[in-house]
Amino acid sequence: MRFGRIATPEGMTFAVIDDEGTTAKQIAGTPFTEPEYTGKEWPLEDVRLLAPMLPSKVVAIGRNYADHVAEVFKQSAEHLPPTLFLKPPTSVIGPGAAIKIPEFATKVEFEGELALVVGQPCKNVKAEDWKSVIRGVTIVNDVSSRDLQFADGQWARAKGIDTFCPLGPWIETDLDKFELDNLPIKAHLTHEGTTETKQDSNSNQMIMKFGEIIEFITASMTLLPGDVICTGSPAGTEAMAPGDFIEVEIPGIGKLGNPVERA
């Protein structure tokens, strides 16, 4: 099942999106329970998809793909193992919303990633039980200002700027529908009218796997329903500029596209 959050002429609401991605059926509650349909539905082209969740926090695993560690940090993953960081909820935007780059961020890159959405409050989850606390999967673009990332020595400002966390297009809840450890992850950059695929990798390249990620995070902090976990970026990240368009694609989940503007 696909849960989305949409803007309609009547306001914002959660909805179930059909498998063809053409119709949104309104639900009375949230994606954390069995859907209770209100009877209202809209063609998806007549509503606006929003970020499927407004999380209390976005928890991210950095340096979780060895090739990305090498391209960004110029060191091996053996010397720079995966690390944990947070993105504020104010960085979250939905499909089609603009990534807005402030003037003080001079080298801003996209990072297309697979994301997990937490389904229940959880703490101290064992790796083998990770699916029991996850509501579904979605796509995230962990936008990062490399100049600030290296100048500051920590990543809060570089990755936490408003609009630096595009999320969507919806939450896919059927985890067994996918071979999650073998999912293609691609990112396409359109610059001056030319589109090129920059990221072309697979979740099978992750250093820390899903269960390990959940166990690692929940040993330190409680996760709440709707919290988003970014599982790491593969290689191929590249600078974006105002006027560009970036689309992250994970087959079976969907596509997340956002224009780039000057803040």
Secondary structure, 3 states (H helix, E strand, C coil): CEEEEEEECCEEEEEEECCCCCEEEEECCCCCCCCCEEEEEEEHHHCEEECCCCCCCEEEEECCEHHHHHHHHCCCCCCCCCEEEEECHHHEECCCCCEEECCCCCCEECCEEEEEEECCCECCCCHHHHHHHEEEEEEEECCEEHHHHHHHCCCHHHHHCCCCEEEEEEEECCHHHCCHHHCEEEEEEEECCEEEEEEEEEHHHECCCHHHHHHHHHCCCCECCCCEEECCCCCCCCECCCCCEEEEEECCCEEEEEEEEEC
